[in-house]
Amino acid sequence: MSVRVETDKESGVAVVTLDRPERHNAIDLATADELTSVWRGFRFDDSVRAVVITGAGERAFCTGIDRDADVPQPQSPYSIDDPLVAVGPKANDLWKPVVAAVNGMACGGAFYLIGESEFVVADESATFFDPHTTYGMVSAYETIHLSQRMPFGEVARMALMGTAERISARRAHETGLVSELTAPGGALAASVRCAETIASYPTEAVQGTVRAVWAAKEATRTQALAHAPQLIALGNLPPERQAELFATRRSGDFRVR
């Protein structure tokens, strides 16, 4: 199992951990299926009243889709099979509050999870970036999720600069992506404390508030996401060209902003 779930029945808090540290907690197809099952299972588990999502190890929260995952695509430019489309809680109709505890790198498909969390707590050493454009891929779902949290210019810069820049936790906090900074190693504990507080309140009021917050931006978000598959299908380079770019790109060739 590449997704670990620990539930404290007394506090009502579940901690969901992406447990693939040797792959920087990248999501392969099996992990994607596990995440979907976890979120849908929480819908029927009344003992879980708040959730924390995090990544195992110190190097990464999540680095998106595992590059070794084989995802066959339909030939039509009007459809695409996105393996990460259902890895987040909201995509699975879960309206229990979710806090993201970010440690290390968070990039690419990590924003599916961050974007569907209520708020983000991050270690001061965490970094955020979006590598899509560098490797000839359209950043669509990621930028749409980020646009719900950050100023337009910051989202555009992160997406367009690709692997040339990483956003520091401090800058992410300044722009609204992160709600709280902690000392290195402290994000999980701080997130659990928040979740425990929220879980101690009446469930109906909490879930109704979560739904109300999301309702404020749901129409725009839904409309934008509807365009994402076509933008990806039309704008992505063929997989073999993407692979060439991955092979020639030097790791560590970036600055932190």
LINSUL-V147262 format. One record per pair of residues at least 24 apart in sequence whose C-alpha atoms are under 6 Angstrom apart, sorted by sequence separation. I is the first residue (numbers start at 0). J is the second residue. If there is no record, write none. Layout:
i:j
I:J
I:J
This chain:
i:j
87:112
149:174
89:115
149:175
149:176
87:115
133:161
148:176
1:30
129:158
132:161
114:144
110:141
130:161
129:161
130:162
11:46
12:47
20:55
11:47
14:50
16:52
20:56
23:59
25:61
11:48
12:49
13:50
14:51
15:52
16:53
17:54
18:55
24:61
25:62
26:63
128:165
8:46
12:50
14:52
16:54
17:55
25:63
26:64
27:65
127:165
25:64
26:65
126:165
127:166
25:65
126:166
27:68
60:101
126:167
60:102
126:168
59:102
60:103
62:105
125:168
59:103
60:104
61:105
62:106
63:107
64:108
58:103
59:104
60:105
63:108
123:168
49:95
51:97
57:103
63:109
49:96
50:97
51:98
52:99
53:100
62:109
51:99
61:109
38:88
35:86
42:93
34:86
39:91
31:86
120:177
123:180
119:177
120:178
122:180
123:181
119:178
120:179
121:180
122:181
123:182
124:183
122:182
123:183
122:183
122:186
121:186
120:186
100:186
100:187
139:227
164:253
166:255
167:256
100:190
163:253
164:254
165:255
166:256
164:255
137:231
137:234
137:235
136:235
135:235
135:236
135:241
134:241
134:244
95:206
94:206
49:194
49:198
79:228
48:198
77:229
76:232
10:195
11:198
